[in-house]
Amino acid sequence: MIIQKELPGVGEIVLVHITKIMPHGAYCELVEYKADAYLPINEVASGWIKNIHEFIKEGQRDAAKVVFVDPSRRALDVSLKKVTSKQKKDKINEFNLEKRAEKFFTQAVQAAHKEGKIEEIEKKAALVAPTYSELLDLAVEGKLPDATMESDVRKEFEAIVAKNVKPKEYEVGYAVELRAINKKGSVATIKKAFGEVTGIGVDVLYEGAPHYKLSARGPSYPVVEGKIKEAEKILEKYKGTLSINITKRGA
């Protein structure tokens, strides 16, 4: 997060670093916040716990759910047992991505020789995206607004991202049944139709007449689905000579 919140909210999944274990709980540092939290023994794991040291260790880093917050005392309780394996995996991935994006941002500021203005640059960027990973996504998609940061910093950030991050690629596949319905519907007609389809960037895979597969790739689902719709319009032109049936399936 570019401009860090003071405290997390109840229900938020956070990363904790266990610093001291007591008989009935443990004290933790919140990795993403300048705050501490308490982990009660009954929130360590389900069931009865005889020896807390069998479940957690000092120095352990883990994902926890915030179950209690008192902002006036800056007191927080967290739970390990209320975090699913998927939530834990997602949180760790989110944290790692955020740190990577922050590194790119810092490198961009340094490359532009604007280290002395980094706080000002961060505040300006936070008006567009509250997290570094969101800035990263915008840069990958080529949608980083000019007003996000000073032009020299933005150019450096975009260059660093382009060098280090491979854009996501999405793929969709559609099954096609194509049959001639009159003398005009020849093999040559089918080849001509599919030639137009491949011309717009949609792959055609022959699976044995009359079965074919249309496959499209792109940076987002709307883009690839748009390619398939364009391919359908092309094939529609041949409905007078060909019987056409298109159904979506896994790519």
URDA-V920205 format. One record per residue. N is the residue number from 1. PSI is psi in whole degrees, -180 to 180 (999 if undefined). D_CENTER is the distance of its C-alpha to the mean C-alpha in whole Angstrom. Layout:
((N/PSI/D_CENTER) (N/PSI/D_CENTER))
This chain:
((1/132/15) (2/-53/18) (3/105/20) (4/135/20) (5/155/22) (6/-48/25) (7/152/24) (8/167/21) (9/163/22) (10/134/23) (11/-13/21) (12/142/18) (13/126/17) (14/163/18) (15/132/18) (16/151/22) (17/112/25) (18/120/28) (19/-32/31) (20/127/34) (21/130/35) (22/170/38) (23/-32/40) (24/20/38) (25/-169/34) (26/149/32) (27/141/31) (28/152/28) (29/138/26) (30/116/23) (31/-36/21) (32/-2/19) (33/156/22) (34/69/26) (35/160/27) (36/164/28) (37/161/28) (38/136/30) (39/100/30) (40/151/32) (41/-33/34) (42/-3/33) (43/5/29) (44/-47/29) (45/162/29) (46/149/31) (47/180/35) (48/134/37) (49/114/37) (50/-45/40) (51/108/39) (52/-28/36) (53/-16/35) (54/-13/35) (55/-32/31) (56/158/30) (57/149/31) (58/137/31) (59/-10/29) (60/138/26) (61/133/23) (62/170/21) (63/136/19) (64/158/21) (65/135/21) (66/124/23) (67/-12/26) (68/137/28) (69/129/29) (70/95/32) (71/-33/31) (72/-32/35) (73/-1/35) (74/41/31) (75/133/32) (76/143/29) (77/143/29) (78/163/26) (79/135/25) (80/-37/24) (81/-19/25) (82/5/23) (83/124/20) (84/164/19) (85/-36/18) (86/-43/14) (87/-39/14) (88/-47/15) (89/-45/13) (90/-40/10) (91/-44/12) (92/-44/13) (93/-42/9) (94/-44/8) (95/-45/12) (96/-41/12) (97/-41/9) (98/-43/11) (99/-37/14) (100/-44/13) (101/-38/12) (102/-39/16) (103/-44/18) (104/-41/17) (105/-47/18) (106/-41/21) (107/-39/22) (108/-43/22) (109/-42/24) (110/-42/26) (111/-30/27) (112/1/28) (113/45/30) (114/29/29) (115/-35/29) (116/-12/31) (117/17/29) (118/-39/26) (119/-41/26) (120/-41/27) (121/-39/24) (122/-44/22) (123/-40/23) (124/-43/23) (125/-35/20) (126/-20/19) (127/-23/21) (128/-43/18) (129/126/15) (130/-16/15) (131/157/13) (132/-36/13) (133/-31/9) (134/-36/9) (135/-41/12) (136/-45/10) (137/-43/8) (138/-40/12) (139/-41/13) (140/-40/12) (141/-4/12) (142/28/16) (143/22/16) (144/114/17) (145/149/20) (146/-34/23) (147/-3/24) (148/-41/21) (149/172/23) (150/146/26) (151/-39/26) (152/-36/27) (153/-43/24) (154/-44/21) (155/-40/23) (156/-42/22) (157/-46/19) (158/-38/18) (159/-41/20) (160/-43/19) (161/-45/15) (162/-35/17) (163/-33/18) (164/-14/16) (165/123/13) (166/125/13) (167/145/11) (168/144/9) (169/131/12) (170/150/13) (171/139/16) (172/150/18) (173/142/22) (174/138/25) (175/137/28) (176/130/31) (177/123/35) (178/118/37) (179/145/41) (180/136/44) (181/-5/46) (182/-178/49) (183/-25/51) (184/-19/49) (185/69/46) (186/174/46) (187/-36/44) (188/-37/44) (189/-43/43) (190/-44/40) (191/-40/39) (192/-44/39) (193/-48/37) (194/-26/34) (195/-40/35) (196/-36/34) (197/-47/31) (198/-25/30) (199/-20/31) (200/11/28) (201/19/25) (202/127/25) (203/144/26) (204/123/29) (205/124/30) (206/125/34) (207/11/34) (208/116/38) (209/136/39) (210/26/38) (211/132/35) (212/166/32) (213/131/28) (214/132/26) (215/132/23) (216/144/21) (217/151/18) (218/179/16) (219/-9/13) (220/160/12) (221/-41/14) (222/-37/16) (223/-48/17) (224/-36/18) (225/-34/20) (226/-37/22) (227/-42/23) (228/-41/24) (229/-38/26) (230/-38/28) (231/-40/29) (232/-41/30) (233/-38/32) (234/-47/33) (235/-31/35) (236/-30/36) (237/-20/39) (238/13/40) (239/-20/40) (240/-22/44) (241/-16/45) (242/144/42) (243/123/40) (244/128/37) (245/121/34) (246/129/30) (247/143/28) (248/146/24) (249/176/23) (250/141/21) (251/999/20))
